[in-house]
Amino acid sequence: MATAEHPSKDCILFATADWDTPYWTNKQHTAAHLAEAGWRVLYVESIGLRPPKLGSGTDWGRIFRRLWRGLRGPRQVSKNLWVYSPLLVPFRHDHPWIRTLNRSLLSGVLRWFIRSRSFSRPMVWTYHPYIVDLLDDLDTGPLVYHCVDDLAAIPGIDADAFNLEEERLLKVADHVFTTSPALQAKCSLHHPQVVDLPNVVDAGHFGQALESGPLPGDLAAIPAPRLAYVGALSDFKVDFALLHALASQHPEWNFVLIGEEREGQHDPTLAEMRKLPNVHTLGHKPYAALPQYLRGMAVGLLPTRVNDYTRSMFPMKYFEYLAAGVPVASTPLEFTRHHHVGLCIGHDVPSFSRAIHDQLRRGRLTPDEAAGFVGENTWSRRLEKMLQIVNGSRG
C-alpha cells in the first residue's frame, strides 16, 4: 500500500461497535486490515450512541463488561492492534457537562496510550462524530470520517443532536468517505470533497464457497433449493412480512435464515414464519463458517425494509454473496440503482418472487463470474484507494 508519505503509520480508530461483536462490519475489518498492512491501530469501541435500556439484560451485561475492560485499559488483541473499551457516560452526548466529563475521561487514556506506545501524530479514523472536541487535546495527523450508515435514523438515537455533531465533524474533517450515493449527498452538504466507495468483501474468504466440499450437517438436512439470508434478524432492517408471504406461497423453496434476533427486536411475523416447514432458522454462525454454508445456497436474499435508515445502506452481504458464487435477489435500496451485476430486484411479493425465479434459473456463479462481479471491491483494494487519497493530500 502507498503509505510512504505518512510521517507515521499509527492510527486511532473510533468505532460504533465493540470489537468482539458477532457481526463484523466496516469498523473491525478496517482496523484489522490496517494492522495487517503494518499500521499500529488503537480501536476505540463504541461510546454508546443511544442510551442503555434499563430493562435490557444485553445492555447491562455490556455495561459490566465495559466497566471491567475499561478499568484494565487498552488490550492487545493481535500484532499492531489494541482495543480500548472507554469508560464514558453512555447517553446525552450533547449535554455540556457530560460532553466535558467524557472528553476528560477519554483524552486522558488516549494521551497516556500515545505516549506509552510512542505513537507519532496518529491518523484519526472515525465512524461517528462525537470526537471533535476531543481532538483539541491530542496531537494527531489527518482526520478521516468514514460514513457507512445514516446513524441518525437508528431508533433510539437523538437525530437532531447527532446531525448537529456530524455537521461539526464534516466541517473539520480532512477526508470523508461514504458507502452509498445517498450518504455522499448528505455529507456533501458540509464537506467539499466526499468520496463514495461501496462496501466490499474478503473475496478470498468467501471464495471458499466456490470450492467443492461437504455442507454443514444442519444445512445438508435441508432440501434444495435453499434461499439464504445471512445477518442479524433486525425488525427495522428485515422485511419479515415479505419473507413470510414468499415462504407461504412457495413451499418448494427452503428459506434458510442464519443470524439471531437483536434484543428488543422481536417481530411477531418471524415467529409465524418459524411454523412453516420450509423456513429454517439456524441461528448465528461464526464468520469462519459462512463460506461452508453459502456453498449450499442457490440464491442470496436482501429482503431489506425500505426506511430512512436502510434506504442509504450498501449491504455488505451483496458482495459476500457474489464472492461465494450466490446470485442475489434484493428489494430496491438506493445501492441497486448503481450496482446491477448478479442482482435481480423486487419491490413486492410478486416481483420479488420473479427475482428469485430468475436467479434460480440462472444458477450459481462460476468462479470467473464471481471474480468478475466482485472486481476490485475487496477490503485490501478499497483501503489502498482510501490511503492513497489521504496520502496524496499530505504531499
N, C-alpha and C positions, 0 to 999 in steps of 0.2 A: 504494500500500500504506500501511496505517496505521502509520507508524513514528515519528510526531512525538514520542511520549512518551520515546523513547530519548535519552539525553544525547549519543549519537553514533551514527553508522551505520558502525561499524567492527566487524570480526568476524575471529576466528581459528578456522578450521575444521580439526579433526583428523580425517583420513580413514583408511580402511583400504585404500585403493587409490591407486596412483600416478596422477598427473594424466593422463598420456598412454597409459594402458592402452586397448586397442582396444575394450573393452566398458564404456561409461559406465554408471554406476549412480547411486544417490541422491547420492553424495558430490560428484561432478563437477557434476551438474545443479543441486544446491542452491547450490553455490558460484557457478556461472555465473549463475543467476537472481538471487541476492543482488546480484552485481556489476551486472547489468543494471538492477536496481531502485535503484541508486545507492549501495549499500554498498561500502565498501572491505574486501576479503577477502584474508586470507593463508591459503592452502590448504597445510596441512602433510601431506605424503604419509605413507603407511603406515610405522609404526615397525617392522614385521615381527612379526606376531603368532605366527608359527611359526618355528622355527629353520631356516636355509637348509640345503638338502641338498648335501652335499659333491660328489656326483656329478651335480648338476644344472647344465647349461650355462646354463639360463634364470636360475637363482638367482645364479650367478657373474656373468653379464652384468649383472644388476640391481645387484649389489653394486658393480661397477666404475662403472656409470652413476651410482649414488647417491654414490659417492666423488667423482667428477668434479663433479657438480652441487652436492653438499653443500659442497664447498670454495669454490664460487662464490657461495654464499649465495642468498637468495630471488631469484627471477627473475620479471619481469613478463611475463604471457602475454596480457593484454588490459587494456583500461581498467578500473581499480579492482580488478584481480585479480593477485595474486602467488602463486607456488608455491615451496615450500621442500622440498628433499629432505634430511631430517635425517640427520646422521652419528651413528648410535647403534649400540650393541651389539644385534644383532637376535635375541636369544634370552634366556631366563631373566629375564624382566622382573620376576619375583617375588624374585629374589636381591638381598639388601640392597645389596651393593657395586655391582652392575650398575644397580640402580634409582638409586642415588646418582650414579653416573657419567653415566647417560643424562639424568637430571634436570639436572645441571650443564651438560652439552653443549647441551641444547635450550633451557634457560631463558636462557642467555647470548645465543644468537642471537635469541630472541624479544624479550628486553628491548631489544637493540640495534635490532631492526626497529621495535618500538613507538615508541622514541624518534626514530628517523630519519624515520619517516613520520608522526609526531605522532598516532598512534592514541590515542584517549581512552577508557579503560576499555572495551576491546573485548568484545563478546559472545563467549563461547566456545561453539562448536557442535561436539560431538564424536560420533564414531561408534564409539569404543572407550573402555574405562575407564582406560587407563594414563596418566592425566593428573592424577590427584587431587593427588599431592604437588607436581607442577609448578605448580599454581595458587597455592601459597603464595608463589612467587617473583614473581608477576605481579600487577599492579593491573588487575583485569578486571571486567566487568559480569556480566550474568546467565549462568548455566551451563545449557546445553541438551544433553541426551543424546537423540540420535536413534537409536533401536534398530531396525535394519532387518533383522537376521539374528540367529539364535542362533549366534553365533560360537564359543561353547564346544563346539559339536557338530561343527565342521570337523575333519577328520582332521589330526593333527599339532599341534594346539593343546592346551596343558595346561589341560584343562577345569576342574580344581579351582582352579588359580591364577587363571584368568580369572574364574570365578564369584565368588571372594572379592573381586577387584578391582572387578568390576561392582557388587557389593553396596555397597562403599565409595562408588562414584560415585553410586549411586542415593540414598544417604542424604544427599548434599550437593547434588545437582542441584536447580536451581530449577524446571526443566521437563523432563518426559520424554515423548517421543513414540515411538510404535511403529507398525509397519505391518501388524500382524495381531493378532487377539484372543489367540492363544497367547503372543505376545511381551508383550502387555499384561498378561496374567495373571501371567507370570513377573516382570515388573518391578514389578507392584503389590504383591508380597510385601515390597518395601523402599521403596516410594515411595507417598505417599497419593493422588496425583492423576496418573495416567498417561492420556494422551490418545492414542487409536488413530485414525490416519488412514492409509488404504491407499496403496500405491504408485500413481503417477499417470503421465501421458503428456503429451508435447508434441503436442497434438491437431492443431495447425496443420501440424507437420512430417509426421506420419504420415497426416494427412488428404489429402496429395498423392496417395495411392494411390487415392482415390476419383475422381480426375480421369482422363479418358481420355488415353492416351498409349502409346508403344511400350514393349515389355518389353525388358529387357537380353537381349543375344544368347544367353547361356548358359541363360537361363530360357526364352526363346521356343522353343528347340530341344527342350524337354521337353513332351510332350503333356499336355493337361488330362485329368482333374482333377489339380491339384497340391496336395499337402498340405505345409504349411510347418512346420519347426521352425527358429527363429532364436535363436542363442545359443551359448555355449560348450558343446562336446561333452564334458561332465564326467562321468566314470564314477560319481560318487557322487550326481549330480543327475538324470541322464537314464536312463530305463528302456529300455536298448537291447534287452533281451530282448523287451519288449512291442513295440517298433517292428519288430524282425526278424520276429516272428510275424505281425504285421499285414501287412507287406510281402510275406511269403511267401504268405499266404492271399488277398491281394487284388492280383494282378498288374495289374488295371485301374486302380489308383491309383498315382500317382507321388509318392514321398516326397522332398521337397527339404530338405536339411539345410544351413543357412547358418551357418557357425561353424567353429571349429577345436578340436582336442583340446588339453587342457592337458597340459603336460609331466608325465610320470609317471602319467597317467590314460588309459591305452590299453586300452579294453575290447575283448577279442577278438571280442565279438559285433558290434561296429561293423565290424570287418574282414570278417566274414562277410556283413553287410548290403551292403557295397560290391560284392559279387559279384552281387547281384541286379540285373536290368536296370531295375527300377522304383525304385531308390534312387540318388539323385543328391546327392553331397556337393560343394557349390560353394565351400567354404572361407569365410574371413572376408570380409565386405563392409563398406565404410565406412558409418557411421551415416547419412551423407547419401544413400546409395544405397538404403537399406532400403525406402522407400516405393515405389520403382520395382519392386522385387522383390515386395513384398506386393500390388501391383496385380494380379499374375498368379496369386495363390493363392486356392484355394477354401475351405480350412479351415486354421486355425492350431492347431498341436498344442502341448500342455503335457504331454508324457509323462514326468512327473517321478516318480522313485523316491520312495517314501514312507519316510523315515527320520527320525532325530532332528533332523537339520539342516533338511531340506526341509519337514517337517510344519508348521513355523511360517512358511514363506515366503509372501509375496504376490508372485508373479512379475510383474515389470514388463511382461513380454510380453503379459499379459492385456489391459490397456487399449491397448497398442500395436497388437495385432491388431485390436481393436474399432475404434479410431480409423481404421485402414486399411480398414475395411469387411469384415474377415475374421472369420467366426464361429469359435468356439473349441471344441475337444474337450480335456478335461483329466482327469487322474487325480484322485482325491478328496483333495486337500490341504485343510488347515484353512480356507483362504480361500473355498473353494467352498461352505461352509456358510452364508456370509453374502452372497455375490455370485453371482447367477444369470443376469444378462442376457447374452444372446449365448453361452451356455455349455451344453454337454452333457457329462456326466460318465460315465467308465467306469473300473472298478477292475481289470478283467482283459481278456483278448483279446476275448471275445465282447461284453462290454458297451462296451468302447472302440470296437470295430468298429461297433456300433449307434450310438454317439455320432457317429462320422464320417458314417455313412449319413444320420442325421437332419440334420446340418449341410449335407451336400451337397444334400439335398432342399430345405432352406430357402433356400439360395443366399447369395450375398454380401449384405452390409448396404447399404441405401440410405444416402445422406448424412444424411438425417433420422434414420434408425435409429442410425447410428454416433454422431451428435451426442447423441442421447438416451441411449444406453447409456453413453457416456463421462461425460456430465453435467458436474459441477464437478470431476471427478477429473483436473485439469490441474496442471502444475507451478506456474504463477503463482497459481492459486486456493488450492492447498494451502499454499504458502509464505505467502500472505497470511493464511490462517487461523492458521498457527503464530505468525507475528509479532504478530498481534492478541492471542493468548493471552499471549505473552511481555510485550508492552507493557502489557496490562491489569493484570498483577500488579505493575507498577512504578509505576502511578499517574502 
